[in-house]
Each structure stands twice: as structure tokens, then as C-alpha cells.
Amino acid sequence: MTVQNHPADNPPSSWAYPKSQIKQYDIAIIGAGVVGMVCAILLAKRGKQVIILDSKPTPSKASFDQRLAQRDARVYALNLSSIDLFKSADVWDGITRRADYDQMHVWARDDFGELIFQDEHAFENIMLGSMVEPSVLDEALWHRAKAYENLTLKYEISLAAHGMAFDEMPDGVCIRYQADNQAKMVKAKLLIGADGRASLVRREMGVGVDTLNYHQKAICCAIRTDQPHGNTARQVMLPTGTLALLPIANLNQDDQCRWQSIVWTLPKQIAETYLSDYHQNPDSLINRLALASGYVLGDIHKIQSVASFPLSAQAANRYHKGLIALMGDAAHGVHPLAGQGLNLGLSDVKALLALVDVYHAKNMPLSTRLLSDYERTVKGHNSLMMHSFSMINFAYTSALSNISVIRHARSEIVKAVSKSPSVMRLLIGRANR
């Protein structure tokens, strides 16, 4: 389907909606994930009339209690910029558990040299970021969103059940959806697609996507180790891919900071072999993880919630078309080796909000020009980050990476970087943009 234009005063008769019955909003957001929710909350905080639409089940206290009673195997690695965004949305204090980290340790198994990110001159450890489970962040966002009367949450909806999902006009976008077995429609001055990698909004816009298949698969799980994580995020670069050990907040008093979230990048065939072996003998994956990590935290005693997903990078050819724009995974997806996927999506939100503030101060309307400025602000940076992560992955996992000269050069670069405080500060600043 493609977005069609219709004169504002002459909507198609197939809509069958009197204009007086079509609810008007400043901004509509498709996708109630983290990026869409925090964007909606901060727009509502600015006095905008906002609606957010999503197909997932309607949340409830009971559903969140059930989710929070369990440990999520995956965590979001939130940088300081993202944390500031949650603080500005009055969400951060509502996060019930998190694992702050004040050190990042990155090394290669077959090289010399390592990178340790921390503030060596501080009298006390300074937080570099925080690991937050998806369930915990989702609950905090949901509670905050419900506090705004000018923010409407619509769950269990379906778009384009019968015909066109979006109709763009000179003064806004009409969104057609199904809810409670009824056809409904709303109109907004701007429409934001924050509906993930398989974005329906992007398809409706007719925007193409460039995709890079890494032919890799990530194995994810939670593990309990001999030694506590020490508020440190760890990542070892292996010839088969990266292995990240990320702190998980204590769920119970006896956890003693010994649970880690694992993201292990492997060639697809090897990952599938490991997963098959795990289903026959769970200890096989425990032993392989301990060996791959170099027993950095001792033996591994427990493993939970093993899952996997294929790895690829993708970039939308454009971030906006008329009065419709994309953000987060709908616009870009990166390799998980640096844990920056969500942070990049949240930086999209910051950029859009900054422009909304500028336009408001100048008494300028929400318009296609604002979305054009938004695309120009974020697209280049996101593309640079995507290609940078791809190059790092290639440097350690390609066939060329085992050539001795390349390995030596790679080690010397890491060693030089680790001895340059200014470069280390630059890298931390870049990660926290």
C-alpha cells in the first residue's frame, strides 16, 4: 500500500466518518515500544495532544507483576544521554530495579591490549550507564504515560484491516484502524512510525530499506557466575564474534550481583549447533560460555531463558515523507556488539523534541519542514554508527582478521587507544551522545 493525498475538504466517501467525529491530535505515534512511549510522554509533557497506537495486548498491573517476578535474560544498555532523557520524562525514578555500571572492559581473546573505560581520577566511581530489563522499563513508561490526560493509549488495534491505513492531506494524516471489532479513525498533524524493524508505517510510506546480512546469530541467556559482576560491563572479541557479559540487577536478595545477561554473536551454523547441543545437554552451553569468556568471572552455575535471533543491519532510505516520519528501529538497525541500538533510537527522540521546541518558540506549525529538519539532524549520525559497528565486527570476524599482520595492527591500535586519555574520553562521549 502507498500513502495517498486527498484534499482536506473532500475526503473519500469510503471513510464514512463525519469530520466532527474524527478525533484530532497534534501527533500520532504507531508503536508503544520504549522509543514510541518516551517520545509520546515528552510530547504530552509539552502540552501536545498525542495518541499512541499498538497491536499488543493492553497492559495491566497484573501482567506487569507477572513479568517483573521473573528475571529478563536481555537488558537495555542505557548510556547517560538516554538516562537523562528518562529523567526529563519523569520516568527514571519509577524504574524499580537496575544495574548501574561504572566500568566497561573490552578485550580480544587472541590479541594483546584491552580497553577499560572508567574515570581513574574520580574520588568515587562515576556511573557510565545502566542495565535495565525490558519489563522494568516498560512498566515505568506505562505508569508515567497514564498520568497525562492529553496522551491517549490504544492497544489491541490493527491497521489497514480493510483498505488504506493512512491518508495524508495538506493539514494532517488520517489513520484508519480496527479496535473492539469496530472501524475507527483519528487525524493528526504529524504521524511518527516507531513500530520496529518490520515497520508497517515505513511500508505504507513506500520507503525502501538497505539491509546488510551478517550471516550471524546471537545467542541470548542469563547466567549466574562464581564471582559478582563488580558493576562492570564486559565484552570479549572472539574470532567467531563478540561475547558480552552485562550486569543484571538483583531479583532476589541471594543473587549477590552474580547474574549476567549474555549476548553471544556467532556464525549462524555454529550458533544453531550450539543451540541443538544445549537442548540435548544444557551443560554444553554453560561449558562453552565459560571457556569463551576465559572464566573471567569463574565458573558458570546456572543458565536461564536461552533464546536466539539472526543479526543484520538496516537503514531506511529516508526518514520522512510528507507529514510522516520514522524513528528508532523503524528507521535504522545496528549490530548489537556495542549495545547502542536503543540509545540511537532515543537520540532520534531527543532530536525531534529539540526541533519541536524550536518551532514552538518561533510560533511555527508542526509541518513537513520540521520532519525534514529532523531527518537531516539524525540520519547521517545513525548511518555513521551503523557502518562503524559493521567495520568493528568485520575487523574481528572476517577471513582477513586472522592474518598475523592485521591482528598485530589491530592490537597496536587498541593498545594506543587505551593509553590515550583524550581518545578514551572521546569514545565515551561518542557512546553517550
C-alpha positions in Angstrom: 0.0 0.0 0.0 1.1 3.6 -0.6 0.1 6.8 1.1 -2.4 8.8 -1.0 -3.1 12.5 -0.9 -6.7 13.8 -0.7 -7.9 17.4 -0.4 -8.6 18.3 3.2 -12.2 19.4 2.5 -13.1 16.5 0.3 -12.3 13.2 2.0 -13.2 9.9 0.2 -16.7 8.8 0.8 -15.4 5.4 1.8 -14.3 6.9 5.1 -17.9 7.2 6.1 -16.9 9.4 9.0 -18.4 12.9 9.6 -15.5 15.2 10.2 -16.9 16.2 13.6 -16.5 12.6 14.8 -12.8 12.3 13.8 -10.7 13.0 16.9 -7.9 15.5 16.2 -4.4 15.2 17.7 -1.2 17.0 17.3 0.9 13.9 16.9 0.1 10.2 16.4 2.7 7.5 17.1 2.5 4.0 15.8 4.3 1.7 18.2 4.2 1.6 22.0 7.8 0.3 22.5 10.3 2.2 24.5 11.1 4.8 21.8 7.4 5.5 20.9 6.4 5.7 24.6 9.1 8.1 25.8 8.5 10.3 22.7 4.8 10.3 23.5 5.3 11.2 27.1 7.7 14.0 26.4 5.4 15.4 23.7 2.5 15.2 26.2 4.6 17.0 28.8 5.0 19.8 26.3 1.2 20.2 26.1 0.7 18.3 22.8 -2.3 16.2 22.2 -0.9 12.8 21.5 -2.2 9.3 20.6 -0.1 6.1 20.5 -1.4 3.0 18.8 -0.1 -0.6 19.1 -1.4 -4.1 18.4 0.0 -5.7 21.5 -2.3 -6.7 24.5 -3.4 -3.9 26.8 -1.0 -3.8 29.8 -2.3 -4.2 33.4 -0.8 -4.2 36.9 -1.3 -8.0 37.0 0.5 -8.5 33.7 3.4 -6.4 34.8 3.6 -8.1 38.2 3.9 -11.4 36.4 6.7 -10.1 34.2 8.6 -8.4 37.0 8.5 -11.6 39.1 10.9 -13.1 36.6 14.4 -12.2 35.5 14.7 -10.9 31.9 17.6 -12.6 30.1 18.1 -9.4 28.0 18.9 -5.9 29.2 19.0 -2.5 27.7 22.4 -0.9 28.0 21.4 2.7 28.6 24.0 5.4 28.2 24.0 8.7 30.1 22.2 10.6 27.4 19.4 8.1 27.4 19.2 8.2 31.2 18.9 12.0 31.0 16.0 11.6 28.6 14.2 9.3 31.0 14.8 11.7 33.8 13.3 14.6 31.8 10.3 12.4 31.2 10.0 11.7 34.9 10.4 8.0 34.3 13.8 7.3 35.8 12.6 7.3 39.4 9.9 4.9 38.5 12.4 2.2 37.5 12.1 -0.5 40.2 15.4 -2.2 39.6 18.5 -1.6 37.5 22.2 -2.5 37.4 24.3 0.7 37.1 27.8 0.2 35.9 30.9 2.3 36.4 33.4 0.4 34.2 33.5 -1.1 30.7 36.1 -3.8 29.9 36.7 -4.7 26.3 39.4 -7.1 25.1 40.2 -9.6 22.4 41.0 -13.2 23.2 43.7 -13.6 20.6 45.3 -10.1 20.8 47.2 -8.1 23.3 45.8 -4.8 24.6 42.5 -4.0 26.2 40.2 -1.1 26.8 39.0 -0.2 30.3 36.5 2.7 30.4 36.3 4.4 33.8 37.2 7.7 35.5 40.5 6.9 37.1 40.8 10.4 38.6 37.5 10.5 40.4 37.4 10.0 44.2 34.4 7.7 43.8 33.2 5.5 40.9 31.2 7.5 38.4 28.3 5.8 36.6 28.8 5.2 32.9 25.4 3.8 32.2 22.8 1.4 33.5 21.5 -2.1 32.5 17.7 -2.2 32.7 15.4 -5.1 31.9 12.8 -4.5 29.3 9.9 -5.5 31.6 11.1 -2.9 34.2 11.4 -0.1 31.7 8.1 -0.9 30.1 6.3 -0.8 33.5 7.8 2.6 34.3 6.9 4.1 30.9 3.3 2.7 31.2 2.7 4.2 34.6 4.0 7.6 33.5 2.1 7.7 30.3 -1.2 7.0 32.2 -0.7 10.2 34.2 -1.3 12.5 31.2 -4.8 13.3 30.2 -3.6 14.6 26.8 -1.9 11.3 26.0 -4.2 8.5 24.6 -3.1 4.9 24.7 -4.7 2.5 22.3 -3.7 -1.2 22.4 -5.0 -4.3 20.6 -5.6 -2.4 17.4 -5.0 -3.4 13.8 -4.1 -1.2 10.9 -5.3 -1.5 7.4 -7.8 -4.2 8.1 -9.9 -3.0 5.2 -8.2 -0.7 2.8 -5.9 2.3 3.3 -4.2 2.7 6.7 -3.1 6.3 6.3 -4.4 9.1 4.2 -2.2 12.2 4.0 -3.7 15.6 3.4 -2.3 19.1 3.4 -3.2 19.7 7.1 -2.6 16.3 8.6 -2.7 12.5 8.3 -5.8 10.4 8.9 -5.1 7.0 10.5 -7.7 4.2 9.9 -7.6 1.3 12.4 -9.7 -1.5 13.9 -10.4 -1.8 17.6 -13.1 -3.7 19.5 -14.3 -5.1 16.2 -15.1 -1.6 15.0 -13.5 0.6 12.3 -12.1 3.8 13.8 -10.2 6.9 12.5 -8.2 9.7 14.0 -6.4 12.6 12.5 -3.0 14.1 13.5 -0.8 16.9 12.2 2.1 14.5 12.2 2.4 10.7 12.2 5.5 9.0 13.7 6.4 5.4 12.9 8.2 3.8 15.9 6.9 0.3 15.1 10.2 -1.7 14.8 12.3 -3.2 12.1 9.3 -4.6 10.1 7.6 -1.2 10.3 4.2 -1.1 8.7 4.5 2.7 8.6 7.6 2.5 6.6 6.0 0.2 4.1 2.9 2.4 3.8 5.2 5.3 3.1 6.8 3.4 0.2 10.2 3.8 1.7 12.9 1.2 0.9 15.5 -0.3 3.2 19.1 -1.1 2.7 20.0 -4.3 4.6 23.3 -6.0 5.5 23.1 -9.6 6.4 25.9 -10.6 8.8 25.2 -14.3 8.5 25.4 -14.4 12.2 23.1 -15.4 15.0 23.1 -14.1 18.6 22.5 -16.5 21.5 21.0 -14.7 24.5 20.5 -16.0 28.0 21.1 -15.2 31.7 23.8 -16.9 33.7 24.9 -17.0 37.3 28.7 -16.8 37.8 31.1 -17.6 40.6 32.1 -14.0 41.0 30.0 -10.9 41.1 29.9 -8.6 38.1 31.5 -5.7 40.1 29.4 -3.1 38.3 31.3 -3.8 35.1 30.1 -4.4 31.5 32.4 -6.8 29.7 32.9 -7.7 26.1 35.4 -10.1 24.6 36.1 -10.1 20.9 36.4 -13.6 19.6 37.2 -14.9 16.1 33.6 -16.2 15.9 32.1 -12.9 17.1 31.6 -10.8 20.2 30.6 -12.2 23.7 29.1 -9.6 26.0 28.5 -10.2 29.7 26.3 -7.5 31.1 25.2 -7.0 34.7 21.6 -7.8 35.7 20.0 -6.2 38.7 19.4 -8.5 41.7 15.9 -10.1 41.6 16.3 -11.7 45.0 18.5 -11.0 48.0 20.6 -14.1 47.4 21.5 -13.0 43.8 24.6 -11.2 45.2 25.2 -9.4 41.9 26.2 -12.6 40.2 23.7 -12.7 37.3 24.8 -11.6 33.9 23.0 -11.1 30.6 24.7 -12.8 27.7 24.7 -11.8 24.1 27.0 -14.1 22.1 27.4 -13.4 18.4 28.3 -16.5 16.3 28.3 -17.6 12.7 24.8 -18.8 12.0 25.7 -22.5 11.6 27.8 -22.6 14.8 25.1 -20.9 16.8 22.5 -23.5 15.6 24.8 -26.3 16.5 25.4 -24.9 20.0 21.6 -24.5 20.5 20.9 -28.0 19.3 23.5 -29.4 21.7 22.1 -27.3 24.5 18.6 -28.8 24.1 20.1 -32.3 24.5 22.6 -31.3 27.2 22.2 -27.9 28.9 25.6 -28.1 30.4 27.2 -28.0 27.0 26.3 -24.3 26.5 27.4 -23.5 30.1 30.8 -25.0 29.4 31.2 -23.3 26.1 30.3 -19.9 27.6 32.7 -20.3 30.5 35.5 -21.2 28.1 34.8 -18.4 25.6 34.8 -15.8 28.4 38.1 -17.1 29.6 36.5 -17.8 33.0 36.6 -14.0 33.6 34.0 -14.4 36.4 34.8 -18.0 37.3 32.6 -21.0 36.6 29.0 -20.6 35.4 26.5 -22.4 37.7 23.1 -21.6 36.2 21.6 -20.7 32.9 18.1 -19.3 32.1 15.9 -18.2 29.2 18.1 -19.3 26.3 17.0 -17.7 23.0 18.5 -16.5 19.7 17.9 -14.1 16.8 19.6 -13.5 13.4 21.8 -10.4 13.0 21.6 -7.8 10.3 21.9 -4.1 9.9 19.4 -2.0 8.1 18.8 1.6 7.2 15.7 3.3 5.7 16.4 5.2 2.5 14.7 8.2 4.1 13.3 9.1 7.5 10.3 11.2 6.4 7.8 11.6 3.6 5.4 14.5 3.8 3.9 14.5 7.3 5.0 11.0 8.2 8.4 10.2 9.8 10.3 7.2 11.2 12.4 6.8 14.3 14.1 4.0 16.2 14.3 0.6 14.7 11.7 1.6 12.0 14.5 3.9 10.6 17.7 2.0 11.5 19.0 -1.2 13.0 22.6 -1.9 14.0 24.8 -4.7 15.1 24.4 -5.4 18.9 28.1 -5.6 19.6 28.1 -2.1 21.3 24.6 -2.3 22.7 23.7 1.0 21.1 20.5 0.1 19.2 18.1 1.6 21.7 20.3 4.5 22.5 20.3 5.5 18.9 16.5 5.4 18.8 16.4 7.5 21.9 18.7 10.1 20.3 16.1 10.3 17.5 13.6 11.3 20.1 15.9 13.9 21.6 16.5 15.4 18.1 12.8 15.5 17.3 11.9 17.1 20.6 14.6 19.8 20.3 13.1 20.7 16.9 9.5 20.8 18.3 10.8 23.2 21.0 12.5 25.4 18.4 9.4 25.5 16.2 7.2 26.3 19.2 9.4 29.1 20.3 9.2 30.6 16.8 5.4 30.0 16.6 5.9 27.7 13.6 3.5 24.9 12.9 4.2 21.2 13.1 4.9 20.5 9.4 6.8 18.6 6.8 9.6 21.1 7.2 10.1 20.1 10.8 10.4 16.4 9.8 12.8 17.3 7.0 15.0 19.1 9.6 14.7 16.0 11.8 15.9 13.7 9.1 18.9 16.0 8.3 19.8 16.1 12.0 19.9 12.3 12.7 20.3 10.3 9.5 24.0 11.0 8.9 25.0 10.2 12.5 22.9 7.0 12.6 24.5 5.8 9.3 28.0 6.5 10.6 27.3 4.5 13.7 25.8 1.6 11.8 28.8 1.4 9.5 31.3 1.8 12.4 29.8 -1.2 14.2 29.9 -3.2 11.0 33.6 -2.4 10.5 34.4 -3.5 14.0 32.6 -6.7 13.5 34.4 -7.3 10.2 37.8 -6.5 11.8 37.4 -9.4 14.2 35.3 -12.0 12.4 36.2 -11.8 8.7 38.6 -14.3 7.0 41.2 -11.5 6.8 41.1 -10.9 10.6 43.3 -14.0 11.2 46.2 -12.7 9.1 49.1 -12.1 11.5 49.8 -8.6 10.2 46.2 -7.5 10.6 46.0 -9.0 14.1 49.2 -7.2 15.1 48.0 -3.9 13.7 44.6 -4.3 15.4 46.3 -5.0 18.8 48.6 -2.0 18.4 45.7 0.3 17.7 43.8 -0.9 20.8 46.9 -0.6 22.9 47.5 3.0 21.6 43.9 4.0 22.2 44.0 2.5 25.8 47.0 4.7 26.6 45.4 7.9 25.3 43.0 9.5 27.9 41.7 12.0 25.4 40.8 9.3 22.9 39.2 7.3 25.6 37.1 10.3 26.8 36.1 10.9 23.1 34.9 7.3 22.8 32.9 7.5 26.0 31.4 10.8 24.9 30.5 9.4 21.5 28.8 6.4 23.1 26.8 8.8 25.4 25.7 11.2 22.7 
